[in-house]
């Protein structure tokens, strides 16, 4: 994981990202030298941050973005959204970076992960039945498995399709990867009793999984955040895409955050990936604590109402029944009012004063704020019992209409003073 922050006001946008990357989840191996913040164009005031997976179909994001930057050259676009869409088109067209073999491996990996999840659900159900003393025969096992597969397919189809995917594309993906899906299905389920109908439903569910927003639940995704200015834009913009892979040459993605400054008194803070400390700073309370407070308050109200209704029913059964019918909806309305009041207090006492100051911050202070918010998350992780999934140097860049993309802080894995050829090459490119 990672922590990244974008801070926008009318003068520009500051981007900050930590440097931690988890190489092996099982071993808990974390390095603190990853690059997550890049200049997207050498000629336009546009930057990009990535979080989540450090590579995309096995290709490091640094390689992808620098190849795109070379391909883009001196070309510019009128709007920031044009850059983000052009990046998606680049991913689609990059058959040398993402060959068909890599895409087949991606489908096999997704299918294996999903089928393993289904098998674990089935095994847990069987274990629970055996713990209860119920021994299942083959017919019962087949029926349980059939119901599980049907339930998975129905629940998956409730999710909307990913961006830019039509039913025709979904059908094409299903046809192209039939062999890979069937091979993984045979490997995972082995000799489990399955009819041909269930096999087809399992295959169909995998296709639905990879083409619908249920993918958002997977940990394989990559967040790509493009920020800056198009030629015709005078105020900064930000667009986030959540990418899951490429199949049949079609990038699988969903739109995430979008932020747009349209006037001189506006300000926006966008936390990405690990967001809890930024939200705590902005709202005055940890999001998890807020959720627990709301849940426990609801439980308290309902428990008190049940005690009162129970006592009334003892003496006045008819009146107690009427009271029960009217009180429960009333509690829900009171809770909504209470939660709205808390939100108003949070906004007036915490969020609004901060945002008023952010709106007037100069360029250097924009960068300092973005860096501080990332460092806050980094510090929290360092003193907690959890893994330090946020750490290392914090890279900071500020993008303005006039100055373009400016690094405020940038780590190097080498000493610039003993690499004059690199410095000369970069200087030549920037001319």
DRENDREN-171194 format. One record per residue (C-alpha): residue in three letters; x, y, z. Coordinates in steps of 0.2 Angstrom, whole numbers, always signed. Layout:
 type    px    py    pz
  ala     X     Y     Z
...
***
This chain:
 type    px    py    pz
  unk    +0    +0    +0
  unk    +5   +18    +0
  unk    -1   +36    +5
  unk    -3   +49    -8
  unk   -11   +66    -7
  unk   -16   +79   -20
  unk   -19   +97   -14
  unk   -28  +109   -26
  unk   -32  +128   -26
  unk   -33  +141   -39
  unk   -15  +143   -42
  unk   -10  +124   -44
  unk   -10  +107   -38
  unk    +3   +99   -26
  unk    +6   +80   -27
  unk   +15   +70   -13
  unk   +19   +51   -12
  unk   +29   +40    -1
  unk   +41   +27    -7
  unk   +36   +11    +2
  unk   +33    -4    -9
  unk   +28   -22    -3
  unk   +38   -34   -13
  unk   +32   -50    -4
  unk   +15   -50    +5
  unk   +18   -67   +13
  unk   +36   -62   +19
  unk   +31   -44   +23
  unk   +46   -38   +13
  unk   +45   -19   +11
  unk   +57    -8    +2
  unk   +57   +11    +3
  unk   +64   +17   -13
  unk   +49   +15   -25
  unk   +45   +29   -37
  unk   +26   +33   -38
  unk   +26   +51   -44
  unk   +31   +56   -62
  unk   +30   +70   -74
  unk   +18   +64   -88
  unk   +23   +77  -101
  unk   +39   +86  -105
  unk   +29  +101  -112
  unk   +13  +102  -103
  unk    +9  +105   -84
  unk    +3   +87   -80
  unk    +9   +75   -68
  unk    +4   +57   -63
  unk    +4   +46   -47
  unk    +2   +28   -46
  unk    -3   +17   -30
  unk    -7    -1   -27
  unk    +2   -13   -38
  unk   +20    -7   -42
  unk   +18   -15   -60
  unk    +5   -18   -73
  unk    +5   -36   -81
  unk   +23   -37   -75
  unk   +29   -21   -82
  unk   +35    -7   -69
  unk   +25    +8   -70
  unk   +40   +19   -72
  unk   +44   +10   -88
  unk   +25   +12   -94
  unk   +25   +31   -90
  unk   +42   +35   -97
  unk   +37   +25  -113
  unk   +21   +35  -114
  unk   +30   +51  -111
  unk   +42   +48  -126
  unk   +27   +43  -137
  unk   +18   +59  -132
  unk   +33   +70  -137
  unk   +28   +88  -138
  unk   +10   +85  -141
  unk    -2   +94  -129
  unk   -21   +92  -126
  unk   -34  +106  -122
  unk   -41   +97  -107
  unk   -33   +86   -93
  unk   -46   +72   -97
  unk   -38   +71  -114
  unk   -22   +66  -106
  unk   -29   +52   -95
  unk   -39   +45  -110
  unk   -24   +46  -121
  unk   -14   +36  -108
  unk   -28   +23  -108
  unk   -27   +22  -127
  unk    -8   +20  -125
  unk   -10    +5  -114
  unk   -22    -3  -126
  unk   -11    -1  -141
  unk    +5    -6  -132
  unk    +6   -24  -138
  unk   +25   -25  -135
  unk   +23   -20  -117
  unk    +8   -31  -115
  unk    +8   -46  -127
  unk    -6   -58  -129
  unk    +4   -71  -118
  unk    +4   -59  -103
  unk   -14   -56  -105
  unk   -18   -75  -105
  unk    -7   -76   -89
  unk   -18   -62   -82
  unk   -34   -71   -86
  unk   -27   -87   -79
  unk   -21   -78   -63
  unk   -38   -70   -60
  unk   -48   -87   -63
  unk   -36   -96   -51
  unk   -39   -83   -38
  unk   -58   -83   -40
  unk   -60  -102   -41
  unk   -49  -104   -26
  unk   -61   -92   -17
  unk   -76  -102   -22
  unk   -68  -119   -17
  unk   -63  -112    +0
  unk   -82  -106    +3
  unk   -87  -124    -2
  unk   -74  -132   +10
  unk   -79  -121   +24
  unk   -98  -126   +22
  unk   -94  -144   +21
  unk   -83  -143   +37
  unk   -97  -134   +46
  unk  -109  -148   +42
  unk   -97  -161   +47
  unk   -94  -152   +64
  unk  -113  -152   +66
  unk  -113  -171   +63
  unk  -120  -171   +46
  unk  -112  -182   +33
  unk  -115  -176   +15
  unk  -117  -189    +1
  unk  -112  -185   -17
  unk  -129  -179   -22
  unk  -130  -167    -7
  unk  -113  -160   -11
  unk  -117  -158   -29
  unk  -133  -148   -24
  unk  -124  -137   -12
  unk  -110  -133   -25
  unk  -124  -129   -38
  unk  -132  -117   -27
  unk  -116  -109   -22
  unk  -111  -106   -40
  unk  -128   -99   -45
  unk  -127   -87   -30
  unk  -110   -81   -35
  unk  -116   -78   -53
  unk  -131   -69   -48
  unk  -122   -58   -35
  unk  -108   -54   -48
  unk  -121   -49   -62
  unk  -128   -35   -50
  unk  -112   -25   -52
  unk  -111   -13   -67
  unk   -99   -15   -81
  unk   -82    -7   -81
  unk   -79    +8   -91
  unk   -79    +7  -110
  unk   -84   -12  -110
  unk   -99   -16  -121
  unk  -108   -33  -121
  unk   -99   -37  -137
  unk   -82   -35  -129
  unk   -88   -46  -114
  unk   -93   -59  -126
  unk   -76   -58  -135
  unk   -66   -60  -119
  unk   -76   -75  -115
  unk   -73   -84  -132
  unk   -54   -79  -132
  unk   -50   -86  -115
  unk   -61  -102  -115
  unk   -46  -113  -114
  unk   -37  -104  -100
  unk   -53  -103   -90
  unk   -57  -122   -92
  unk   -39  -127   -88
  unk   -39  -117   -72
  unk   -56  -124   -68
  unk   -50  -142   -69
  unk   -34  -138   -59
  unk   -44  -130   -44
  unk   -59  -141   -43
  unk   -52  -157   -49
  unk   -64  -172   -46
  unk   -78  -162   -38
  unk   -95  -167   -45
  unk  -100  -154   -57
  unk  -113  -155   -72
  unk  -109  -146   -88
  unk  -121  -133   -84
  unk  -112  -128   -68
  unk   -95  -129   -77
  unk  -102  -116   -90
  unk  -109  -105   -75
  unk   -92  -105   -67
  unk   -84  -100   -83
  unk   -97   -86   -86
  unk   -95   -80   -68
  unk   -76   -77   -71
  unk   -80   -67   -86
  unk   -92   -57   -76
  unk   -79   -55   -63
  unk   -66   -47   -74
  unk   -78   -36   -83
  unk   -88   -28   -69
  unk   -84   -17   -54
  unk   -84   -32   -43
  unk   -65   -31   -47
  unk   -64   -16   -35
  unk   -64   -29   -21
  unk   -48   -37   -27
  unk   -31   -31   -21
  unk   -23   -32   -38
  unk   -29   -15   -44
  unk   -18    +0   -48
  unk   -23   +18   -45
  unk   -18   +30   -58
  unk   -20   +49   -54
  unk   -17   +62   -67
  unk   -17   +80   -62
  unk   -13   +97   -69
  unk   -19  +108   -83
  unk   -25  +106  -101
  unk   -21  +120  -113
  unk   -38  +127  -112
  unk   -39  +125   -93
  unk   -34  +140   -81
  unk   -37  +130   -65
  unk   -30  +113   -60
  unk   -40   +97   -62
  unk   -37   +79   -56
  unk   -44   +62   -63
  unk   -41   +45   -55
  unk   -43   +28   -64
  unk   -43   +11   -55
  unk   -35    -1   -67
  unk   -36   -20   -66
  unk   -27   -27   -81
  unk   -29   -29  -100
  unk   -39   -43  -109
  unk   -41   -45  -127
  unk   -32   -28  -129
  unk   -45   -19  -118
  unk   -39   -10  -102
  unk   -50   -15   -88
  unk   -53    +1   -78
  unk   -65   +11   -68
  unk   -66   +30   -64
  unk   -62   +35   -47
  unk   -60   +52   -39
  unk   -62   +68   -50
  unk   -58   +85   -43
  unk   -59  +102   -52
  unk   -55  +119   -46
  unk   -67  +132   -55
  unk   -64  +148   -45
  unk   -52  +158   -35
  unk   -59  +154   -18
  unk   -60  +135   -20
  unk   -48  +121   -12
  unk   -49  +102   -13
  unk   -39   +89    -3
  unk   -39   +72   -11
  unk   -31   +58    +0
  unk   -27   +42   -10
  unk   -24   +24    -5
  unk   -22   +24   +14
  unk   -33   +39   +18
  unk   -37   +37   +37
  unk   -25   +49   +44
  unk   -28   +63   +31
  unk   -47   +61   +35
  unk   -44   +62   +53
  unk   -34   +78   +51
  unk   -47   +85   +40
  unk   -63   +80   +49
  unk   -57   +79   +67
  unk   -61   +61   +70
  unk   -54   +44   +63
  unk   -67   +37   +50
  unk   -67   +20   +59
  unk   -70   +28   +76
  unk   -84   +38   +68
  unk   -92   +23   +61
  unk   -91   +14   +78
  unk   -99   +29   +87
  unk  -113   +29   +74
  unk  -116   +10   +76
  unk  -115   +10   +95
  unk  -127   +25   +96
  unk  -139   +16   +85
  unk  -138    +1   +96
  unk  -141   +11  +112
  unk  -156   +20  +105
  unk  -164    +4   +99
  unk  -160    -6  +116
  unk  -167    +8  +126
  unk  -183    +8  +115
  unk  -185   -10  +117
  unk  -184    -9  +136
  unk  -197    +4  +137
  unk  -209    -5  +125
  unk  -207   -21  +134
  unk  -212   -13  +151
  unk  -227    -4  +143
  unk  -233   -21  +135
  unk  -233   -29  +152
  unk  -247   -17  +158
  unk  -254   -11  +141
  unk  -252   -24  +128
  unk  -262   -15  +114
  unk  -254    +2  +118
  unk  -237    -6  +118
  unk  -239   -14  +101
  unk  -244    +3   +94
  unk  -230   +11  +102
  unk  -218    -2   +95
  unk  -225    +1   +77
  unk  -222   +20   +79
  unk  -206   +21   +89
  unk  -194   +11   +77
  unk  -196   +22   +62
  unk  -195   +37   +73
  unk  -178   +31   +80
  unk  -171   +30   +62
  unk  -177   +48   +59
  unk  -169   +54   +75
  unk  -152   +45   +71
  unk  -152   +53   +53
  unk  -154   +71   +61
  unk  -141   +67   +74
  unk  -128   +61   +61
  unk  -132   +76   +50
  unk  -128   +87   +66
  unk  -112   +79   +69
  unk  -107   +81   +51
  unk  -112  +100   +52
  unk  -101  +102   +67
  unk   -86   +93   +59
  unk   -88  +104   +43
  unk   -89  +120   +53
  unk   -76  +117   +66
  unk   -63  +107   +57
  unk   -65  +105   +38
  unk   -71  +123   +33
  unk   -57  +132   +42
  unk   -44  +121   +35
  unk   -50  +123   +17
  unk   -52  +142   +19
  unk   -33  +142   +22
  unk   -29  +130    +9
  unk   -38  +141    -4
  unk   -26  +155    -1
  unk    -9  +145    +1
  unk    +5  +150   -11
  unk   +14  +137   -21
  unk   +27  +132    -9
  unk   +15  +130    +5
  unk    +4  +119    -6
  unk   +18  +107    -8
  unk   +23  +108   +11
  unk    +5  +103   +16
  unk    +4   +88    +4
  unk   +20   +82   +11
  unk   +15   +84   +29
  unk    -1   +74   +26
  unk    +8   +60   +19
  unk   +21   +61   +33
  unk    +7   +61   +45
  unk    +1   +44   +39
  unk   +19   +38   +38
  unk   +22   +43   +56
  unk    +6   +34   +62
  unk   +11   +18   +53
  unk   +29   +19   +61
  unk   +22   +19   +79
  unk    +8    +7   +76
  unk    +9   -12   +77
  unk    +5   -14   +59
  unk   +17   -16   +45
  unk   +25    +1   +39
  unk   +17    +0   +22
  unk   +19   +19   +21
  unk   +38   +25   +22
  unk   +53   +31   +15
  unk   +57   +48    +7
  unk   +41   +58    +2
  unk   +42   +65   -16
  unk   +33   +81   -19
  unk   +29   +91   -35
  unk   +19  +107   -38
  unk   +11  +110   -55
  unk    +5  +127   -60
  unk    -1  +134   -76
  unk   +14  +146   -78
  unk   +29  +136   -71
  unk   +23  +119   -76
  unk   +29  +103   -67
  unk   +41  +108   -53
  unk   +49   +95   -41
  unk   +50  +102   -23
  unk   +58   +85   -16
  unk   +64   +70   -26
  unk   +74   +56   -21
  unk   +88   +48   -31
  unk   +95   +31   -30
  unk  +112   +39   -36
  unk  +122   +55   -32
  unk  +118   +67   -46
  unk  +135   +76   -43
  unk  +145   +60   -49
  unk  +133   +57   -64
  unk  +136   +72   -75
  unk  +131   +62   -91
  unk  +114   +59   -84
  unk  +112   +77   -79
  unk  +117   +83   -97
  unk  +105   +71  -105
  unk   +91   +77   -94
  unk   +95   +95   -98
  unk   +96   +91  -117
  unk   +79   +83  -116
  unk   +71   +98  -107
  unk   +77  +111  -120
***
